Amino acid sequence: MSSVVEFFDIILLGIFIILSPAFDGRFYQKPSPALVKEAENAVSHFHSILHIFSQRFIILLDGEPVSHSYIVHRMLAEFAAAAVVFSQAIHLAQERENNDEITFCLFIQQIEGILKGSYPTIFSYYSNCFGHGHKHFIWTGPALKILLRTEALNSLISTTTMGELLDLPSHPIYIPHLDTTTIPLPGKRHDRGDSFDSADIQPRKRKR
């Protein structure tokens, strides 16, 4: 994962693992405990890989040291929004031929259930992306650099900056009151997630 390409390969694989229950019909009925455990273990291994990565490397984004969690959460929210937008487009195209509304509604409920249950801090950002018809499944932010973490680099970052940012001032994703206008669905209401899950640390504000 020392290269940008390898890093994004792992991130995209992890995102698909996280959202896989929405793409797997077995999760729409009562999934077996073994299947649920398998999915949970896969997600746990993904986060373990990220933890090891963060101990060995530092990410620079727009010249700022940024926590890997920002990249992961931003891509997760945008990927989820793109998946729902894509699914909705298929649903609208097939609407005249058959009534597939329940399937689409179940899909969006699965996607949003995963985000609300495990990543509530980015639900508002996901809603905003969905409402604006986000269609990209890949990284949409500025180019990033991956540097080997050393004592000298750690000292430089702690001396000259506020440390590794948990949110990017130029493109924040943890703001609880984003414009979350979404495409209306029959009987569906989009709530705003404004709490942080226990694994997250509230983003620090940089001094200007």
C-alpha positions as CSV (number, residue, x, y, z in Angstrom):
1,M,0.0,0.0,0.0
2,S,3.0,2.3,-0.3
3,S,1.8,3.6,-3.7
4,V,-1.3,5.6,-4.4
5,V,-2.6,3.0,-6.8
6,E,-2.3,0.2,-4.2
7,F,-3.8,2.4,-1.5
8,F,-6.9,3.1,-3.6
9,D,-7.2,-0.5,-4.6
10,I,-7.4,-1.5,-1.0
11,I,-9.8,1.3,-0.2
12,L,-12.2,0.4,-3.0
13,L,-12.1,-3.3,-2.0
14,G,-12.9,-2.3,1.6
15,I,-15.7,-0.1,0.6
16,F,-17.3,-2.8,-1.4
17,I,-16.9,-5.2,1.5
18,I,-18.6,-2.7,3.8
19,L,-21.5,-2.2,1.4
20,S,-21.7,-5.8,0.2
21,P,-24.9,-6.6,2.2
22,A,-26.7,-4.1,-0.1
23,F,-25.5,-6.0,-3.2
24,D,-26.1,-9.5,-1.9
25,G,-29.6,-10.9,-2.0
26,R,-28.9,-13.2,1.0
27,F,-28.9,-10.2,3.3
28,Y,-32.4,-9.2,2.2
29,Q,-34.0,-12.2,4.0
30,K,-32.8,-13.4,7.4
31,P,-29.1,-13.9,6.8
32,S,-27.5,-16.9,8.6
33,P,-25.3,-16.0,11.6
34,A,-22.3,-17.5,9.7
35,L,-22.8,-15.1,6.8
36,V,-23.1,-12.1,9.1
37,K,-20.0,-13.2,11.0
38,E,-18.1,-13.6,7.7
39,A,-19.0,-10.0,6.6
40,E,-18.1,-8.6,10.0
41,N,-14.7,-10.3,9.9
42,A,-14.0,-9.0,6.5
43,V,-14.8,-5.4,7.6
44,S,-12.7,-5.9,10.7
45,H,-9.7,-7.1,8.6
46,F,-10.1,-4.1,6.3
47,H,-9.9,-1.7,9.3
48,S,-6.9,-3.6,10.7
49,I,-5.1,-3.1,7.4
50,L,-5.8,0.6,7.5
51,H,-4.5,0.8,11.1
52,I,-1.2,-0.8,10.0
53,F,-1.1,1.6,7.1
54,S,-1.5,4.6,9.3
55,Q,1.4,3.5,11.5
56,R,3.7,3.2,8.6
57,F,2.7,6.0,6.2
58,I,1.4,9.6,6.2
59,I,-1.0,11.0,3.6
60,L,-0.6,14.5,2.2
61,L,-3.6,16.1,0.5
62,D,-3.3,19.6,-0.9
63,G,0.0,19.8,1.0
64,E,-1.7,19.0,4.3
65,P,-1.2,15.9,6.4
66,V,-4.6,14.1,6.5
67,S,-5.7,11.1,8.4
68,H,-6.5,8.0,6.2
69,S,-10.0,8.0,7.8
70,Y,-10.9,11.1,5.8
71,I,-10.1,9.4,2.5
72,V,-12.0,6.3,3.5
73,H,-15.1,8.0,4.8
74,R,-15.3,10.4,1.9
75,M,-14.9,7.6,-0.7
76,L,-17.4,5.5,1.2
77,A,-20.1,8.2,1.3
78,E,-19.5,9.1,-2.4
79,F,-19.5,5.5,-3.5
80,A,-22.7,4.8,-1.6
81,A,-24.4,7.9,-3.2
82,A,-23.2,6.9,-6.7
83,A,-24.6,3.4,-6.2
84,V,-28.0,4.7,-5.2
85,V,-28.0,7.2,-8.0
86,F,-27.1,4.4,-10.5
87,S,-29.8,2.1,-9.0
88,Q,-32.4,4.8,-9.2
89,A,-31.6,5.4,-12.9
90,I,-32.1,1.7,-13.6
91,H,-35.4,1.8,-11.7
92,L,-36.7,4.8,-13.6
93,A,-35.7,3.3,-16.9
94,Q,-37.6,0.1,-16.1
95,E,-40.6,1.7,-14.4
96,R,-42.8,1.5,-17.5
97,E,-42.1,-2.2,-18.0
98,N,-42.5,-3.5,-14.4
99,N,-43.0,-2.2,-10.9
100,D,-39.5,-2.5,-9.3
101,E,-40.0,0.2,-6.7
102,I,-39.9,-2.2,-3.7
103,T,-36.5,-3.6,-4.8
104,F,-35.1,-0.1,-5.2
105,C,-36.5,1.0,-1.9
106,L,-35.0,-2.0,-0.2
107,F,-31.6,-1.3,-1.8
108,I,-31.5,2.3,-0.6
109,Q,-32.7,1.2,2.9
110,Q,-29.8,-1.3,3.0
111,I,-27.2,1.3,1.9
112,E,-28.5,3.9,4.4
113,G,-28.9,1.3,7.2
114,I,-25.2,0.4,6.8
115,L,-24.1,4.1,6.9
116,K,-26.4,5.1,9.8
117,G,-25.5,2.0,11.8
118,S,-21.7,2.0,11.4
119,Y,-20.7,5.4,9.9
120,P,-23.3,8.0,11.1
121,T,-20.7,10.8,10.9
122,I,-20.8,10.8,7.1
123,F,-24.5,10.3,6.6
124,S,-25.2,14.0,6.0
125,Y,-22.4,14.1,3.4
126,Y,-23.8,11.0,1.7
127,S,-27.2,12.6,1.6
128,N,-25.7,15.7,0.1
129,C,-23.9,13.7,-2.6
130,F,-27.1,11.7,-3.4
131,G,-29.2,14.9,-3.6
132,H,-26.8,16.3,-6.1
133,G,-26.7,13.2,-8.2
134,H,-23.1,12.1,-7.5
135,K,-22.1,9.5,-10.1
136,H,-18.4,8.8,-9.4
137,F,-17.2,5.6,-7.8
138,I,-13.6,6.6,-7.6
139,W,-11.7,9.3,-5.7
140,T,-12.8,12.8,-6.7
141,G,-10.5,14.8,-4.5
142,P,-7.1,16.4,-5.2
143,A,-4.1,14.2,-5.9
144,L,-2.6,12.8,-2.8
145,K,0.9,11.7,-1.8
146,I,1.9,8.9,0.5
147,L,5.1,9.3,2.6
148,L,6.9,6.8,4.8
149,R,6.4,7.8,8.4
150,T,9.6,8.6,10.2
151,E,10.4,10.2,13.5
152,A,11.8,13.3,11.7
153,L,8.6,13.6,9.6
154,N,6.4,13.1,12.7
155,S,8.4,15.8,14.5
156,L,8.1,18.2,11.5
157,I,4.3,17.7,11.3
158,S,3.7,18.2,15.0
159,T,5.9,21.4,15.0
160,T,4.7,23.1,11.8
161,T,1.0,22.0,11.7
162,M,-1.9,20.9,13.9
163,G,-1.1,17.3,13.1
164,E,-2.9,15.0,10.8
165,L,-6.2,16.5,9.9
166,L,-9.4,14.5,10.4
167,D,-11.3,16.7,8.0
168,L,-10.2,18.8,5.1
169,P,-11.1,22.5,5.4
170,S,-11.4,22.9,1.7
171,H,-13.9,20.0,1.4
172,P,-15.3,19.1,4.9
173,I,-17.4,15.9,5.2
174,Y,-18.3,15.8,8.9
175,I,-20.5,18.9,9.0
176,P,-23.8,17.8,10.5
177,H,-26.0,20.4,8.8
178,L,-25.0,20.1,5.2
179,D,-27.6,20.8,2.5
180,T,-29.1,17.3,2.4
181,T,-31.8,17.9,-0.2
182,T,-32.3,14.5,-1.8
183,I,-34.4,13.1,-4.6
184,P,-37.8,12.3,-3.1
185,L,-38.9,8.7,-2.7
186,P,-42.4,7.5,-2.0
187,G,-42.8,7.1,1.7
188,K,-39.0,7.6,2.2
189,R,-37.5,10.3,4.4
190,H,-33.8,11.1,4.6
191,D,-32.7,11.8,8.2
192,R,-29.6,13.7,8.9
193,G,-26.9,11.8,10.8
194,D,-25.1,14.2,13.1
195,S,-23.5,12.0,15.7
196,F,-20.0,10.5,15.7
197,D,-19.6,6.7,16.1
198,S,-17.4,5.5,19.0
199,A,-14.4,4.8,16.7
200,D,-14.2,8.4,15.5
201,I,-12.6,11.4,17.0
202,Q,-14.3,14.7,16.4
203,P,-12.4,16.6,13.7
204,R,-10.2,19.4,15.0
205,K,-10.5,22.9,13.8
206,R,-7.4,24.5,12.5
207,K,-6.3,27.9,13.7
208,R,-6.3,30.5,11.1
